[in-house]
Amino acid sequence: MKSKKDRKPESFITQPKFPGGNKAMDQFVSSNLRYPEEAIENKVEGTVAVDFDIDVFGNVIEAKIKHGIGYGCDEEALRLVKLLKFEKKKYQGMRVVFHRSINIHFRLHSASVKPVQGNQIQYNFIPAKPDITGKDKESTKSTTYTFNINLGNLLRLIRVNAAE
């Protein structure tokens, strides 16, 4: 058993947590992330680092870009961070402001189209992971969706219309 000197003192001021933890925060950001049209058109990918402050009520009161990539991604990262709502805690009547940072990764979807037999094509779609890094980053596996499309009837229709 540890003596009183060996024990780590418990702090009465603890960092506010996102409900459900970092995994839930990653999921929240990924489901609310809207890739800016300008960034899609210019094929911009990268990481936006955002510093933000949290008040005692769990609200994000100020957010600023620490490192941005432009093309609307900085504004989207700020919009997402301002949507975050952390757990409210009591700090013995003190007005405490917490400082945190988050990295939001913007990744374009990758897709490939492969010809298969005859009148078919195979389309592989790999959705982009919203790689979010905070203090605790959890890795997730990427999923690939494969679609086989039969073009037989479509090609016949195109030939008929071209002959007319």
Residue frames as a rotation matrix with the C-alpha (Angstrom) as fourth column:
MET 1
0.579 0.816 0.000 0.00
0.816 -0.579 0.000 0.00
0.000 0.000 -1.000 0.00
LYS 2
-0.188 -0.653 0.734 1.28
0.620 -0.658 -0.427 3.42
0.762 0.375 0.528 -0.94
SER 3
-0.358 0.027 -0.933 1.84
0.840 -0.427 -0.335 6.04
-0.407 -0.904 0.130 1.70
LYS 4
0.654 0.672 -0.348 0.35
0.501 -0.729 -0.466 9.52
-0.567 0.130 -0.813 1.43
LYS 5
0.091 -0.708 -0.701 3.64
-0.381 -0.675 0.632 10.88
-0.920 0.209 -0.331 0.08
ASP 6
-0.781 -0.466 0.415 3.77
0.115 0.547 0.829 8.32
-0.613 0.696 -0.373 -2.74
ARG 7
0.016 0.884 0.467 0.22
0.852 0.232 -0.468 8.92
-0.523 0.405 -0.750 -3.97
LYS 8
-0.801 -0.181 0.571 -0.41
0.525 -0.671 0.524 11.27
0.288 0.720 0.632 -6.81
PRO 9
-0.666 0.602 -0.440 -2.65
0.074 -0.534 -0.842 14.14
-0.742 -0.594 0.311 -5.72
GLU 10
-0.185 0.703 0.687 -6.01
0.972 0.234 0.023 14.23
-0.144 0.672 -0.726 -7.50
SER 11
-0.990 -0.137 0.022 -6.57
0.139 -0.962 0.235 17.48
-0.011 0.236 0.972 -9.29
PHE 12
-0.250 0.952 -0.175 -9.95
0.445 -0.047 -0.894 19.06
-0.860 -0.302 -0.412 -8.74
ILE 13
0.308 0.287 -0.907 -9.61
-0.663 -0.619 -0.421 20.67
-0.682 0.731 0.000 -12.18
THR 14
-0.309 -0.344 0.887 -9.77
0.336 0.833 0.440 18.05
-0.890 0.434 -0.142 -14.91
GLN 15
-0.921 -0.067 -0.385 -9.93
-0.326 -0.412 0.851 18.54
-0.215 0.909 0.358 -18.65
PRO 16
0.087 0.995 0.038 -13.47
-0.689 0.088 -0.719 18.40
-0.719 0.037 0.694 -20.04
LYS 17
-0.790 -0.317 0.525 -14.19
0.059 0.813 0.580 15.31
-0.610 0.489 -0.623 -22.11
PHE 18
-0.551 0.623 -0.555 -16.29
-0.790 -0.176 0.587 14.88
0.269 0.762 0.589 -25.20
PRO 19
0.179 0.677 0.714 -19.30
-0.790 0.531 -0.305 12.65
-0.586 -0.510 0.630 -24.39
GLY 20
0.977 0.173 0.121 -18.28
-0.089 0.858 -0.506 9.16
-0.191 0.484 0.854 -25.45
GLY 21
0.306 -0.948 0.088 -14.57
0.290 0.181 0.940 9.98
-0.907 -0.262 0.331 -25.59
ASN 22
-0.366 -0.605 -0.707 -12.21
-0.482 -0.526 0.700 10.63
-0.796 0.597 -0.099 -28.47
LYS 23
-0.873 0.094 0.478 -13.70
0.400 0.699 0.593 7.88
-0.278 0.709 -0.648 -30.62
ALA 24
0.149 0.989 0.003 -17.12
0.892 -0.133 -0.431 9.53
-0.426 0.067 -0.902 -30.40
MET 25
0.290 -0.119 -0.949 -15.54
-0.129 -0.988 0.085 12.90
-0.948 0.098 -0.302 -31.23
ASP 26
-0.796 -0.601 -0.066 -13.86
-0.197 0.155 0.968 11.38
-0.572 0.784 -0.242 -34.30
GLN 27
-0.573 0.667 0.476 -17.20
0.802 0.575 0.160 9.92
-0.166 0.474 -0.865 -35.36
PHE 28
0.378 0.708 -0.596 -18.97
0.564 -0.687 -0.458 13.26
-0.734 -0.163 -0.659 -34.79
VAL 29
-0.105 -0.512 -0.853 -16.43
-0.418 -0.755 0.505 15.13
-0.903 0.409 -0.135 -36.92
SER 30
-0.929 -0.292 0.226 -16.51
0.053 0.500 0.864 12.53
-0.365 0.815 -0.450 -39.70
SER 31
-0.289 0.897 0.333 -20.30
0.932 0.343 -0.114 12.56
-0.217 0.278 -0.936 -39.90
ASN 32
0.616 0.559 -0.555 -20.49
0.476 -0.826 -0.302 16.37
-0.627 -0.078 -0.775 -39.95
LEU 33
-0.384 -0.853 -0.352 -17.49
0.102 -0.418 0.902 17.07
-0.918 0.311 0.248 -42.20
ARG 34
0.812 0.548 0.200 -18.43
0.307 -0.110 -0.945 18.74
-0.496 0.829 -0.258 -45.49
TYR 35
-0.214 -0.933 0.289 -15.51
0.785 0.012 0.620 18.72
-0.582 0.359 0.730 -47.92
PRO 36
0.089 0.263 -0.961 -15.41
-0.162 -0.948 -0.274 22.20
-0.983 0.180 -0.041 -49.48
GLU 37
0.855 0.334 0.398 -16.21
0.329 0.243 -0.912 22.34
-0.401 0.911 0.098 -53.22
GLU 38
0.773 -0.605 -0.189 -13.19
-0.622 -0.666 -0.413 24.56
0.124 0.437 -0.891 -53.88
ALA 39
-0.086 -0.820 0.565 -10.91
-0.808 0.389 0.442 21.97
-0.583 -0.419 -0.696 -52.28
ILE 40
0.292 0.263 0.920 -12.48
0.224 0.916 -0.333 19.16
-0.930 0.303 0.208 -54.32
GLU 41
0.991 0.132 0.024 -12.08
0.061 -0.283 -0.957 21.10
-0.120 0.950 -0.289 -57.58
ASN 42
0.501 -0.865 -0.004 -8.40
-0.791 -0.456 -0.409 21.81
0.352 0.208 -0.913 -56.81
LYS 43
0.616 -0.183 -0.766 -7.80
0.177 0.980 -0.091 18.29
0.767 -0.079 0.636 -55.38
VAL 44
-0.154 -0.635 0.757 -6.53
-0.657 -0.506 -0.558 19.73
0.738 -0.583 -0.340 -52.09
GLU 45
0.665 0.242 -0.707 -5.72
0.342 0.742 0.576 17.34
0.664 -0.625 0.410 -49.26
GLY 46
-0.410 -0.873 0.265 -3.97
0.020 -0.299 -0.954 17.98
0.912 -0.385 0.140 -45.98
THR 47
-0.116 0.249 -0.962 -4.24
0.949 0.313 -0.033 18.64
0.293 -0.917 -0.272 -42.29
VAL 48
0.079 0.203 0.976 -5.76
-0.113 -0.971 0.211 21.64
0.991 -0.126 -0.054 -40.55
ALA 49
-0.503 -0.294 -0.813 -4.56
0.770 0.275 -0.576 22.20
0.393 -0.916 0.087 -36.99
VAL 50
0.162 0.669 0.725 -7.01
0.011 -0.736 0.677 24.10
0.987 -0.102 -0.126 -34.78
ASP 51
-0.886 -0.306 -0.347 -6.44
0.374 -0.032 -0.927 25.51
0.273 -0.951 0.143 -31.28
PHE 52
-0.055 0.925 0.376 -9.61
0.016 -0.376 0.926 26.11
0.998 0.057 0.006 -29.30
ASP 53
-0.911 -0.164 0.379 -10.82
-0.337 -0.238 -0.911 27.14
0.240 -0.957 0.162 -25.85
ILE 54
-0.207 0.839 -0.503 -13.56
0.440 0.539 0.718 25.44
0.874 -0.073 -0.481 -23.82
ASP 55
-0.341 0.157 0.927 -15.49
-0.683 -0.719 -0.130 27.24
0.646 -0.677 0.352 -21.08
VAL 56
-0.857 -0.021 0.514 -16.87
-0.456 0.493 -0.741 25.73
-0.238 -0.870 -0.432 -17.85
PHE 57
0.122 0.986 0.117 -20.16
-0.678 0.169 -0.716 24.95
-0.725 0.008 0.689 -19.62
GLY 58
-0.077 -0.248 0.966 -18.44
0.354 0.899 0.259 22.72
-0.932 0.362 0.019 -22.21
ASN 59
0.893 0.434 0.124 -18.86
0.288 -0.338 -0.896 25.19
-0.347 0.835 -0.426 -25.08
VAL 60
-0.158 -0.902 0.401 -16.11
0.982 -0.099 0.164 26.04
-0.108 0.420 0.901 -27.54
ILE 61
0.590 0.419 -0.690 -15.77
0.484 -0.868 -0.114 29.79
-0.647 -0.266 -0.715 -27.04
GLU 62
0.514 -0.479 -0.712 -12.85
-0.718 -0.694 -0.051 30.55
-0.469 0.537 -0.701 -29.34
ALA 63
0.535 -0.383 0.753 -11.15
0.510 0.857 0.073 28.68
-0.673 0.345 0.654 -32.14
LYS 64
0.573 -0.402 -0.714 -8.28
-0.679 -0.721 -0.139 29.68
-0.459 0.565 -0.686 -34.35
ILE 65
0.959 -0.254 -0.123 -6.28
0.089 0.684 -0.724 28.04
0.268 0.684 0.679 -37.11
LYS 66
0.529 -0.847 0.059 -2.81
-0.159 -0.031 0.987 27.03
-0.834 -0.531 -0.151 -36.03
HIS 67
-0.734 -0.672 -0.103 -1.88
-0.258 0.135 0.957 25.58
-0.629 0.729 -0.272 -39.43
GLY 68
0.324 0.946 0.004 -4.20
-0.255 0.092 -0.962 25.62
-0.911 0.311 0.271 -42.45
ILE 69
-0.521 -0.455 0.722 -4.33
0.530 0.490 0.692 24.46
-0.669 0.743 -0.014 -46.05
GLY 70
-0.720 0.248 -0.648 -6.81
-0.478 -0.854 0.205 26.96
-0.502 0.458 0.734 -47.52
TYR 71
-0.842 0.411 -0.348 -9.44
-0.237 0.298 0.925 26.33
0.484 0.861 -0.153 -50.23
GLY 72
0.093 0.963 0.252 -12.25
-0.677 -0.124 0.725 26.43
0.730 -0.237 0.641 -47.66
CYS 73
0.113 -0.098 -0.989 -10.81
0.408 0.912 -0.044 23.64
0.906 -0.398 0.143 -45.49
ASP 74
-0.880 -0.471 -0.057 -9.76
0.265 -0.389 -0.882 26.08
0.393 -0.792 0.467 -42.74
GLU 75
-0.558 0.747 0.362 -13.28
-0.779 -0.621 0.081 27.51
0.286 -0.237 0.929 -42.49
GLU 76
0.328 0.680 -0.656 -14.81
-0.381 0.730 0.567 24.01
0.864 0.064 0.499 -42.45
ALA 77
-0.309 -0.518 -0.797 -12.45
0.564 0.575 -0.593 22.92
0.766 -0.633 0.115 -39.65
LEU 78
-0.970 -0.010 0.245 -13.42
-0.164 -0.713 -0.682 26.00
0.181 -0.701 0.690 -37.59
ARG 79
-0.145 0.989 0.005 -17.12
-0.837 -0.125 0.533 25.31
0.528 0.073 0.846 -38.21
LEU 80
0.259 0.206 -0.944 -16.72
0.084 0.969 0.234 21.71
0.962 -0.140 0.233 -37.00
VAL 81
-0.668 -0.589 -0.456 -14.75
0.511 0.082 -0.855 22.67
0.541 -0.804 0.246 -33.90
LYS 82
-0.834 0.387 0.393 -17.38
-0.518 -0.793 -0.319 25.25
0.188 -0.470 0.863 -32.93
LEU 83
0.153 0.917 -0.368 -20.04
-0.620 0.380 0.687 22.50
0.770 0.123 0.627 -33.10
LEU 84
-0.384 -0.379 -0.842 -18.23
0.321 0.801 -0.506 20.42
0.866 -0.464 -0.186 -30.46
LYS 85
0.373 0.522 0.767 -19.92
-0.662 -0.428 0.615 20.29
0.650 -0.737 0.186 -27.06
PHE 86
-0.553 -0.681 -0.480 -17.98
-0.057 0.605 -0.794 18.92
0.831 -0.412 -0.373 -24.10
GLU 87
0.136 0.583 -0.801 -19.20
0.790 0.425 0.443 17.70
0.598 -0.693 -0.403 -20.70
LYS 88
0.296 0.060 0.953 -20.03
-0.358 -0.918 0.169 20.41
0.886 -0.392 -0.250 -18.20
LYS 89
-0.025 -0.363 -0.931 -18.17
0.779 0.577 -0.246 20.16
0.627 -0.731 0.269 -14.90
LYS 90
0.936 0.279 0.213 -18.18
0.067 -0.737 0.672 22.09
0.344 -0.615 -0.709 -11.64
TYR 91
0.018 -0.998 -0.059 -14.88
0.596 0.059 -0.801 23.62
0.803 -0.021 0.596 -10.61
GLN 92
-0.117 0.002 -0.993 -15.71
0.986 -0.122 -0.116 24.88
-0.121 -0.993 0.013 -7.12
GLY 93
0.644 0.565 -0.515 -17.13
0.526 -0.817 -0.238 28.15
-0.555 -0.118 -0.823 -8.42
MET 94
-0.264 -0.810 -0.523 -14.11
-0.022 -0.537 0.843 29.05
-0.964 0.234 0.124 -10.54
ARG 95
0.844 0.428 -0.323 -14.43
-0.284 -0.155 -0.946 30.19
-0.455 0.890 -0.009 -14.15
VAL 96
-0.113 -0.916 0.386 -11.92
-0.058 0.394 0.917 27.96
-0.992 0.081 -0.098 -15.88
VAL 97
0.717 0.213 -0.663 -11.04
-0.660 -0.100 -0.745 28.08
-0.225 0.972 0.069 -19.58
PHE 98
0.298 -0.576 0.761 -9.38
0.145 0.816 0.560 25.03
-0.943 -0.056 0.327 -21.09
HIS 99
0.190 -0.353 -0.916 -7.10
-0.914 -0.404 -0.034 25.10
-0.358 0.844 -0.399 -24.12
ARG 100
0.217 -0.105 0.971 -7.03
0.156 0.985 0.071 22.17
-0.964 0.136 0.230 -26.54
SER 101
-0.285 -0.281 -0.917 -5.98
-0.860 -0.349 0.374 21.46
-0.424 0.894 -0.142 -30.08
ILE 102
0.352 0.433 0.830 -7.13
0.090 0.867 -0.490 19.07
-0.932 0.248 0.266 -32.77
ASN 103
-0.732 -0.523 -0.436 -5.86
-0.446 -0.116 0.887 18.05
-0.515 0.844 -0.149 -36.20
ILE 104
0.404 0.872 0.276 -8.48
-0.145 0.359 -0.922 17.48
-0.903 0.332 0.272 -38.86
HIS 105
-0.698 -0.693 0.180 -7.29
-0.011 0.262 0.965 15.64
-0.716 0.672 -0.191 -41.95
PHE 106
0.396 0.761 -0.513 -8.96
-0.615 -0.195 -0.764 16.31
-0.682 0.618 0.391 -45.28
ARG 107
-0.722 -0.564 0.402 -8.62
-0.120 0.674 0.729 13.33
-0.682 0.478 -0.554 -47.62
LEU 108
-0.163 0.633 -0.757 -10.29
-0.984 -0.157 0.081 12.94
-0.067 0.758 0.649 -50.99
HIS 109
0.540 0.413 0.733 -12.03
-0.345 0.903 -0.255 9.66
-0.768 -0.115 0.630 -51.77
SER 110
-0.590 -0.701 -0.402 -10.08
-0.703 0.201 0.682 7.33
-0.397 0.685 -0.611 -53.97
ALA 111
0.497 0.774 0.392 -11.84
-0.330 0.586 -0.740 5.27
-0.802 0.239 0.547 -56.58
SER 112
-0.696 -0.675 -0.244 -10.81
-0.503 0.216 0.837 3.04
-0.513 0.705 -0.490 -59.42
VAL 113
0.545 0.828 -0.134 -12.68
-0.652 0.318 -0.689 1.61
-0.528 0.463 0.712 -62.38
LYS 114
-0.622 -0.749 0.231 -11.50
-0.471 0.593 0.653 -1.70
-0.626 0.297 -0.721 -63.82
PRO 115
0.011 0.613 -0.790 -12.86
-0.958 0.233 0.167 -3.42
0.286 0.755 0.590 -66.92
VAL 116
-0.239 -0.004 0.971 -14.09
-0.466 0.877 -0.112 -6.93
-0.852 -0.480 -0.212 -66.20
GLN 117
-0.676 -0.019 0.737 -15.56
0.479 0.749 0.458 -9.48
-0.561 0.662 -0.497 -68.66
GLY 118
-0.350 0.582 0.734 -17.38
0.921 0.071 0.383 -8.30
0.171 0.810 -0.561 -71.78
ASN 119
-0.076 0.488 0.869 -19.87
0.268 -0.830 0.489 -5.56
0.960 0.270 -0.068 -70.98
GLN 120
0.796 0.339 -0.501 -19.11
0.545 -0.042 0.837 -5.21
0.262 -0.940 -0.218 -67.27
ILE 121
-0.060 -0.825 0.563 -16.97
-0.145 -0.550 -0.822 -2.82
0.988 -0.131 -0.086 -65.24
GLN 122
0.320 0.069 -0.945 -15.89
0.875 0.361 0.322 -3.06
0.364 -0.930 0.055 -61.65
TYR 123
0.217 -0.143 0.966 -15.84
-0.143 -0.983 -0.113 0.11
0.966 -0.113 -0.234 -59.56
ASN 124
0.006 -0.290 -0.957 -13.89
0.914 0.389 -0.113 0.15
0.405 -0.874 0.268 -56.28
PHE 125
0.359 0.200 0.912 -14.65
-0.096 -0.964 0.249 2.96
0.928 -0.177 -0.326 -53.87
ILE 126
-0.197 -0.472 -0.859 -12.56
0.885 0.292 -0.363 3.64
0.422 -0.832 0.361 -50.77
PRO 127
0.774 0.522 0.358 -14.12
0.328 -0.815 0.479 6.33
0.542 -0.253 -0.802 -48.55
ALA 128
-0.204 -0.859 0.469 -11.70
-0.068 -0.466 -0.882 8.74
0.977 -0.212 0.037 -46.93
LYS 129
0.141 0.148 -0.979 -11.13
0.934 0.309 0.181 8.34
0.329 -0.939 -0.095 -43.20
PRO 130
0.684 0.040 0.729 -11.48
-0.102 -0.984 0.149 11.55
0.723 -0.176 -0.668 -41.24
ASP 131
0.019 -0.763 -0.647 -8.14
0.785 0.412 -0.463 11.18
0.619 -0.499 0.606 -39.52
ILE 132
0.677 0.232 0.699 -8.57
-0.244 -0.825 0.510 13.19
0.695 -0.516 -0.501 -36.36
THR 133
-0.106 -0.741 -0.663 -5.74
0.662 0.445 -0.603 13.45
0.742 -0.503 0.443 -33.95
GLY 134
0.699 0.203 0.686 -6.04
-0.397 -0.687 0.609 14.76
0.595 -0.698 -0.399 -30.46
LYS 135
0.031 -0.691 0.723 -4.33
-0.989 0.086 0.124 13.41
-0.148 -0.718 -0.680 -27.40
ASP 136
-0.403 -0.095 0.910 -5.51
-0.186 0.982 0.020 9.85
-0.896 -0.162 -0.413 -28.04
LYS 137
-0.125 0.316 -0.940 -5.79
-0.991 -0.085 0.104 8.76
-0.047 0.945 0.324 -31.66
GLU 138
-0.008 0.188 0.982 -7.40
-0.203 0.962 -0.186 5.43
-0.979 -0.200 0.030 -32.35
SER 139
-0.825 -0.324 -0.463 -6.70
-0.508 0.069 0.858 3.72
-0.246 0.943 -0.222 -35.66
THR 140
0.242 0.921 0.304 -9.59
-0.402 0.380 -0.833 2.51
-0.883 0.080 0.463 -37.75
LYS 141
-0.536 -0.377 0.755 -9.60
0.441 0.638 0.632 0.09
-0.720 0.672 -0.175 -40.68
SER 142
-0.551 0.345 -0.760 -10.58
-0.714 -0.667 0.215 1.44
-0.432 0.661 0.614 -44.09
THR 143
0.008 0.676 0.737 -13.45
0.184 0.724 -0.665 -0.16
-0.983 0.141 -0.119 -45.97
THR 144
-0.875 -0.241 -0.419 -13.56
-0.368 -0.231 0.901 -0.77
-0.314 0.943 0.114 -49.73
TYR 145
0.166 0.962 0.217 -16.87
-0.210 0.249 -0.945 -0.99
-0.964 0.111 0.243 -51.57
THR 146
-0.895 -0.444 0.035 -16.88
-0.096 0.268 0.959 -2.88
-0.435 0.855 -0.282 -54.87
PHE 147
0.204 0.964 -0.169 -19.65
-0.389 -0.079 -0.918 -2.47
-0.898 0.253 0.359 -57.46
ASN 148
-0.787 -0.321 0.528 -19.97
0.331 0.502 0.799 -4.64
-0.521 0.803 -0.289 -60.57
ILE 149
-0.015 0.759 -0.651 -21.96
-0.449 -0.587 -0.674 -2.90
-0.893 0.282 0.349 -63.28
ASN 150
-0.309 0.018 0.951 -23.33
0.690 0.692 0.211 -4.74
-0.654 0.721 -0.227 -66.32
LEU 151
-0.440 0.047 -0.897 -23.33
-0.376 -0.917 0.136 -2.45
-0.815 0.397 0.421 -69.33
GLY 152
-0.783 0.090 0.615 -24.92
0.495 0.689 0.529 -4.94
-0.376 0.719 -0.584 -71.75
ASN 153
0.193 0.952 0.238 -28.37
0.957 -0.129 -0.261 -3.28
-0.217 0.278 -0.936 -72.05
LEU 154
0.481 -0.076 -0.873 -26.87
0.093 -0.986 0.138 0.21
-0.872 -0.148 -0.467 -71.87
LEU 155
-0.608 -0.774 -0.178 -24.50
-0.157 -0.102 0.982 -0.51
-0.778 0.625 -0.059 -74.75
ARG 156
-0.539 0.509 0.671 -27.38
0.826 0.477 0.302 -1.91
-0.166 0.717 -0.677 -76.86
LEU 157
0.536 0.773 -0.339 -29.41
0.715 -0.629 -0.305 1.25
-0.449 -0.079 -0.890 -76.18
ILE 158
0.101 -0.587 -0.803 -26.46
-0.191 -0.804 0.563 3.46
-0.976 0.096 -0.193 -77.15
ARG 159
-0.831 -0.428 0.357 -26.01
0.210 0.353 0.912 1.50
-0.516 0.832 -0.203 -80.44
VAL 160
-0.100 0.891 0.442 -29.73
0.984 0.153 -0.087 1.83
-0.146 0.427 -0.893 -81.29
ASN 161
0.667 0.348 -0.659 -29.71
0.370 -0.922 -0.112 5.60
-0.647 -0.169 -0.744 -80.61
ALA 162
-0.254 -0.840 -0.479 -26.49
-0.220 -0.432 0.874 6.07
-0.942 0.327 -0.075 -82.59
ALA 163
-0.740 -0.001 0.673 -27.97
0.574 0.520 0.632 4.23
-0.351 0.854 -0.384 -85.60
GLU 164
0.289 0.956 0.059 -31.03
0.882 -0.242 -0.404 6.50
-0.372 0.169 -0.913 -85.73
